[in-house]
């Protein structure tokens, strides 16, 4: 058993998210394909429209249109539910897509599933964080000691 397998699952998933970020910035198709489930989809909320879906093949078709100057995972929280993991993170990027600015901080929710003994990302949801001034119920910071 290698050292990666000895770590708690939350730490392993957190490491996989960081591998994804590196592979995405490098446009490393082989590494990204290895991290994705066959039915991977990116779901995007667009104001005034129904949820928008970018299936795996369409996502790969647009990958070369991205110019990524930087990526960082600012905060990550992982919960394990048997053979499924839910990751919520603050992702920051400086990037363009087909010349259009895509820079800023995003809140991403990733759903990871175990397939053939390997963790693979099945779905990603992307949205922008709300302004700090918006009214909300009392809340606490999400922490993941194992991430």
GILIN-V285202 format. One record per pair of residues at least 24 apart in sequence whose ideal C-beta (glycine too) atoms are under 6 Angstrom apart, sorted by the first residue. I is the first residue (numbers start at 1). J is the second residue. D is the distance in whole Angstrom. If there is no record, write none. Layout:
i=I j=J d=D
i=I j=J d=D
//
This chain:
i=8 j=146 d=4
i=9 j=80 d=5
i=10 j=78 d=4
i=10 j=144 d=6
i=10 j=146 d=4
i=10 j=147 d=5
i=11 j=146 d=5
i=13 j=78 d=5
i=13 j=85 d=5
i=13 j=112 d=6
i=14 j=76 d=6
i=14 j=78 d=6
i=14 j=147 d=4
i=16 j=119 d=6
i=21 j=71 d=5
i=25 j=68 d=5
i=25 j=71 d=5
i=27 j=63 d=6
i=35 j=121 d=6
i=36 j=120 d=6
i=36 j=121 d=6
i=37 j=113 d=6
i=37 j=120 d=4
i=37 j=122 d=4
i=41 j=123 d=5
i=42 j=124 d=5
i=43 j=125 d=5
i=44 j=126 d=5
i=45 j=127 d=5
i=65 j=97 d=6
i=65 j=98 d=4
i=66 j=95 d=6
i=66 j=97 d=5
i=67 j=96 d=5
i=68 j=95 d=4
i=69 j=94 d=4
i=70 j=94 d=5
i=76 j=147 d=5
i=77 j=142 d=4
i=77 j=144 d=5
i=78 j=144 d=5
i=78 j=147 d=5
i=83 j=114 d=4
i=84 j=113 d=5
i=85 j=112 d=4
i=105 j=129 d=6
//
